[in-house]
Amino acid sequence: MTTVQTLKEIGEQMGLKGTDLKDFIREQQTLEREEREKQREHEREQQEKQRLWQAEQQDKEREQQDKERDHQYTLKKMELEQLELQMKVGFPMRGGVDTDGKFDEDDEHEATGKAGKGIQARGPKMPCFDERVDDKDAFLHRFEVYADSQGWKKRTVGSIFVSTFERKGLRCVLQITC
């Protein structure tokens, strides 16, 4: 920025006096003002470009993180599906995992449905008897086959058999046993 005194000296060296000198000084100041405004505008544009570039970089980084997160999610999901398949193969009745890390009698019961020492057999995974739909003899035969295939002991079959009835059928079975 040129001072007024410097501009006055330059104008006098050029041979300007009076109003011509004042006009010269105003012109030079206007030109310098415009030049400074152009410089500020250029700096603003550069700052805006820098801001946009940074925002774009952040968006790209966020997008990359999202892709990585989705990839990790997919990998975990595939691992879980693989574990589920392995568990179904290893434990066909329950589809569960051994909780204590050892295969023992309670695991054998879970895997085969056969009761070990002091463990009661679970009920069948079959629908309850519905007197409106099911045939009594067919249901009884199906239950007997299921109980034999599971290796249930005779003393536990009765209580499991009772658990397969609902409504009127349950009332009838309870009247017979009581």
C-alpha positions, 0 to 999 in steps of 0.5 A, spaced: 500 500 500 502 506 497 502 512 502 498 519 500 505 522 501 509 517 496 503 518 491 504 526 492 511 525 490 510 521 484 505 525 482 510 531 483 515 528 479 511 527 473 509 534 473 502 534 476 500 540 480 493 542 484 487 538 481 491 534 477 495 531 482 489 530 487 486 526 481 492 522 480 492 520 488 485 518 488 486 514 481 492 510 484 488 509 491 482 506 487 486 502 483 490 499 489 483 498 493 481 494 487 487 490 487 486 489 494 479 487 493 481 482 487 487 479 492 481 478 498 477 475 493 482 470 490 484 468 497 476 467 499 476 463 492 482 459 495 479 458 502 473 455 499 476 450 494 480 448 500 474 447 504 471 443 499 477 439 498 477 437 505 470 436 505 470 431 499 476 428 503 472 427 509 466 424 505 471 419 501 474 417 508 467 416 511 465 412 505 471 408 506 470 407 513 462 405 511 465 400 506 470 397 511 464 396 516 460 393 511 465 388 509 467 386 517 459 385 518 459 381 512 465 377 514 462 376 521 455 374 519 458 369 514 462 366 520 456 366 524 452 362 519 458 357 518 458 356 526 451 355 526 452 350 520 457 346 524 453 346 530 447 343 526 452 338 524 455 337 531 449 337 535 443 335 530 437 335 536 439 342 539 443 346 534 447 348 541 454 349 543 457 345 549 457 350 554 463 347 559 468 346 553 468 338 554 463 333 551 460 329 557 453 326 558 449 332 558 452 333 552 450 326 549 443 328 552 443 334 548 446 331 542 442 324 542 436 326 546 438 320 550 438 321 558 444 320 561 445 320 569 440 324 573 438 327 567 431 327 564 429 327 557 426 333 553 419 332 550 418 331 543 419 336 538 412 334 535 406 337 535 401 336 540 395 332 539 389 335 536 383 331 537 379 335 531 385 333 526 389 327 529 387 320 529 388 317 536 392 311 533 396 314 528 398 319 534 400 314 539 404 310 533 408 316 531 409 317 539 412 310 540 416 310 534 419 317 536 420 315 543 424 308 541 428 312 536 430 317 542 432 311 547 427 314 552 426 310 558 420 307 560 419 310 566 419 317 563 415 316 557 409 317 560 410 324 563 412 326 556 406 323 553 402 327 557 405 333 555 403 332 548 396 333 549 391 339 550 384 341 551 379 335 551 385 330 550 389 332 556 383 332 560 381 325 558 389 322 559 389 326 566 382 322 568 385 316 566 392 317 570 388 319 576 
